[in-house]
Amino acid sequence: MHFVMDAAGEQRLSEFLDRVGGALANKKRKASFAIYAAGLLGDGERKSMEPIAARAVGAPEKVDALHQRLGHFLTDSRWSDRAVRREAANYALAAITARELVDTWIVDDTGFLKQGTHSVGVQRQYTGSAGKITNCQLGVSLSVATRTEHLPIDFELYLPRTWTDDKARRAEAQIPKEVVFKTKPELALGMIDRALEDNVPRGVVLADEGYGHSSEFRRALRERGLDYAVAVNANTTVWVTDQKGGRGRVKWSVREVAQALGKRRFRQTTWREGTRGLLHARFAARRVVVAHDDGQPVAEREQVWLLMEWRDGEARPEHFYLLTLPQNTSRKKLVRILKERYRTERAYEDLKGELGLDHFEGRRFAGWHHHVSVALCCYAFIISEKVRAFSPSARGARRTPTDRRPTGAPLRGLVPHCPPGGGARDLRMASSLPAVPPKEPELLAG
C-alpha cells in the first residue's frame, strides 16, 4: 500500500505531535519531542540524536546545540512515558477500531544488539532477533491487533540481576530506586495492567513459550479476566478430558498426547496468505486440564484447549499451545488467533528499520524508555494514516489485506521521507517547532 503525504496529512501530523506533546507539560519538551519525532519519521540511515540534529538544522555550527538539547530531553528531562504512549495509542486505536475490533494482545520481546558493557541492561543473553546468545539489551513489548493491523503500545527494558543488584551500575545508568528485578512475564503483566487501567479494548493474550510456560503468568491472566493462547513446553503435563468434561486418570505430557493421536488425527489448516504463498501446517486439538503444581485443587481447574502443531518437514509434532477459548471454538479459529502473534516480528522490523527503535546510543534507563516512547508514537501515527487510506464500505468495516510486505521491505509511502540532508522538511512537519535557541542555558531548560 502506497500513498503520498499530502497537505492534509502533514496537518494531521502536526496536530498529532501537538496532541501527544501536550502530555509533556512543558513547551520546550513539546518542541524537542516534535523535533525528535520528525527526525525518526524523516529520511536518514542513522536515527540517533546527533544525525537527527544535523539533518534538522543543516548549519554545522548549530548541530552541537541541538544535539545537547535532544540529549537533555531524552536522558535528563523528567516526563511520563506512560502518558505519552497512552495518547499515541488512543489516537491510533480510534482510527483502527472505527473499522474493526481488537482481537488480540501480543506479548513478545526483541533484542537490541550492543557493543561494550555500559548500555543499561546489556549483557550476553539469548535474543530471537539474532537467533543466538549475544551482547544485547532485551525489550519486552505489548501490542494490540485486529485482523489486519498491529499496534505496539508499550515497552519495558528487561534488567538482569547483573544490573539490578549492582549499586555502581544502577548509579551509572540512573536506574530509579523503585525499579527492581522482574522476570519477563512479570514485566509483561505490568504492561497488561496498565492497558487494563487505560481501558484499551481487550483481546486474547498471545505469547511464546518464554511466557506461556509459566503457570503463574497464565493464572494471572485469568484472574484479570483475560483469555490466552500461549505456547508451552513439550513436557507440560495434562489430563485429557472427554466430551462431558470428565478427566482421565493418567497424566500425559502434551508430546505424549500428540504421539498417541497419530498422524491421521492431524488436519492441514491454512491460516493466511504470506509473501510466499499460503501458510499452513497440520493441527490437532483436544480439551485438557493442565496438571501443574500450584496448590489449586484439581476439581477447580478449568478445561482448556491443547493445540498441537505438526509442521512440514518435521518428523513429529514439536509445537504445543494452551488456549482458554470456548469449547465450541473451531480448530481453524484456534489456529488463526494463535498465529496472529507472528506479526509482531513485522512490527519490530518496521520500528527498527524505519523508525530507529534500536538506534539509541545513550546509556541511561530513562533515555532508553524516552527514545522508545517517541518511536512508538511515530508508529502509531503511521498506522492511523495507513488505516485512513482505506475508506470503510457502506456496510461498515471493509477488510483490507494483512500486511504482506516482504521481510525487510521499507515503510516508504507510509511516512513523509525527505532527501538526505533535507532538514527543512523535518521541521515543516511540526508547526510548533521553534528556531533553535542560540544559548546553551536555554537549551538545557525544561
Secondary structure as the mmCIF struct_conf table of DSSP 4:
data_model
#
loop_
_struct_conf.conf_type_id
_struct_conf.id
_struct_conf.beg_label_comp_id
_struct_conf.beg_label_asym_id
_struct_conf.beg_label_seq_id
_struct_conf.end_label_comp_id
_struct_conf.end_label_asym_id
_struct_conf.end_label_seq_id
HELX_RH_AL_P HELX_RH_AL_P1 ALA A 7 GLY A 21
HELX_RH_3T_P HELX_RH_3T_P1 GLY A 22 LEU A 24
BEND BEND1 ASN A 26 ASN A 26
HELX_RH_AL_P HELX_RH_AL_P2 LYS A 27 LEU A 41
BEND BEND2 GLY A 42 GLY A 42
BEND BEND3 GLU A 45 GLU A 45
BEND BEND4 SER A 48 SER A 48
HELX_RH_AL_P HELX_RH_AL_P3 MET A 49 VAL A 57
HELX_RH_AL_P HELX_RH_AL_P4 PRO A 60 GLY A 71
HELX_RH_PI_P HELX_RH_PI_P1 HIS A 72 ASP A 76
HELX_RH_AL_P HELX_RH_AL_P5 ASP A 81 ILE A 96
TURN_TY1_P TURN_TY1_P1 THR A 97 ARG A 99
BEND BEND5 GLU A 100 GLU A 100
STRN STRN1 THR A 104 LEU A 113
BEND BEND6 GLN A 115 THR A 117
BEND BEND7 SER A 119 SER A 119
TURN_TY1_P TURN_TY1_P2 VAL A 120 GLY A 121
STRN STRN2 GLN A 123 THR A 127
TURN_TY1_P TURN_TY1_P3 GLY A 128 GLY A 131
STRN STRN3 LYS A 132 ALA A 145
BEND BEND8 ARG A 147 THR A 148
STRN STRN4 HIS A 150 TYR A 158
HELX_RH_AL_P HELX_RH_AL_P6 ARG A 161 THR A 164
TURN_TY1_P TURN_TY1_P4 ASP A 165 ASP A 165
HELX_RH_AL_P HELX_RH_AL_P7 LYS A 167 ALA A 173
TURN_TY1_P TURN_TY1_P5 GLN A 174 GLN A 174
TURN_TY1_P TURN_TY1_P6 LYS A 177 GLU A 178
HELX_RH_AL_P HELX_RH_AL_P8 LYS A 184 GLU A 197
TURN_TY1_P TURN_TY1_P7 ASP A 198 ASN A 199
HELX_LH_PP_P HELX_LH_PP_P1 VAL A 200 ARG A 202
STRN STRN5 VAL A 204 ALA A 207
HELX_RH_AL_P HELX_RH_AL_P9 GLU A 209 GLY A 212
TURN_TY1_P TURN_TY1_P8 HIS A 213 HIS A 213
HELX_RH_AL_P HELX_RH_AL_P10 SER A 215 GLU A 223
TURN_TY1_P TURN_TY1_P9 ARG A 224 GLY A 225
STRN STRN6 TYR A 228 VAL A 232
TURN_TY1_P TURN_TY1_P10 ALA A 234 ASN A 235
STRN STRN7 THR A 237 VAL A 240
STRN STRN8 THR A 241 THR A 241
TURN_TY1_P TURN_TY1_P11 GLN A 243 LYS A 244
HELX_LH_PP_P HELX_LH_PP_P2 GLY A 246 GLY A 246
STRN STRN9 ARG A 247 ARG A 247
HELX_LH_PP_P HELX_LH_PP_P3 GLY A 248 GLY A 248
BEND BEND9 ARG A 249 VAL A 250
STRN STRN10 TRP A 252 SER A 253
HELX_RH_AL_P HELX_RH_AL_P11 VAL A 254 LEU A 261
HELX_RH_3T_P HELX_RH_3T_P2 LYS A 263 ARG A 265
STRN STRN11 ARG A 267 GLY A 274
TURN_TY1_P TURN_TY1_P12 THR A 275 ARG A 276
STRN STRN12 GLY A 277 VAL A 290
BEND BEND10 ASP A 294 GLY A 295
HELX_RH_3T_P HELX_RH_3T_P3 VAL A 298 GLU A 300
HELX_LH_PP_P HELX_LH_PP_P4 ARG A 301 GLN A 303
STRN STRN13 VAL A 304 TRP A 310
TURN_TY1_P TURN_TY1_P13 ASP A 312 GLY A 313
BEND BEND11 ALA A 315 ARG A 316
STRN STRN14 HIS A 319 LEU A 323
TURN_TY1_P TURN_TY1_P14 GLN A 327 ASN A 328
HELX_RH_AL_P HELX_RH_AL_P12 ARG A 331 LEU A 338
HELX_RH_3T_P HELX_RH_3T_P4 LYS A 339 TYR A 342
HELX_RH_AL_P HELX_RH_AL_P13 ARG A 343 GLY A 353
TURN_TY1_P TURN_TY1_P15 GLU A 354 LEU A 355
TURN_TY1_P TURN_TY1_P16 LEU A 357 ASP A 358
HELX_RH_AL_P HELX_RH_AL_P14 PHE A 365 ARG A 388
TURN_TY1_P TURN_TY1_P17 ALA A 389 ALA A 389
BEND BEND12 PHE A 390 PHE A 390
HELX_LH_PP_P HELX_LH_PP_P5 SER A 391 PRO A 392
STRN STRN15 SER A 393 SER A 393
TURN_TY1_P TURN_TY1_P18 ALA A 394 ARG A 395
STRN STRN16 GLY A 396 GLY A 396
HELX_LH_PP_P HELX_LH_PP_P6 ALA A 397 ARG A 399
HELX_LH_PP_P HELX_LH_PP_P7 ARG A 405 PRO A 406
TURN_TY1_P TURN_TY1_P19 THR A 407 GLY A 408
STRN STRN17 ARG A 412 ARG A 412
TURN_TY1_P TURN_TY1_P20 GLY A 413 LEU A 414
STRN STRN18 VAL A 415 VAL A 415
TURN_TY1_P TURN_TY1_P21 PRO A 420 GLY A 421
HELX_RH_AL_P HELX_RH_AL_P15 GLY A 423 ARG A 428
TURN_TY1_P TURN_TY1_P22 MET A 429 MET A 429
TURN_TY1_P TURN_TY1_P23 SER A 431 SER A 432
HELX_LH_PP_P HELX_LH_PP_P8 LEU A 433 PRO A 437
BEND BEND13 PRO A 438 LYS A 439
HELX_RH_AL_P HELX_RH_AL_P16 GLU A 440 LEU A 443
TURN_TY1_P TURN_TY1_P24 LEU A 444 LEU A 444
#
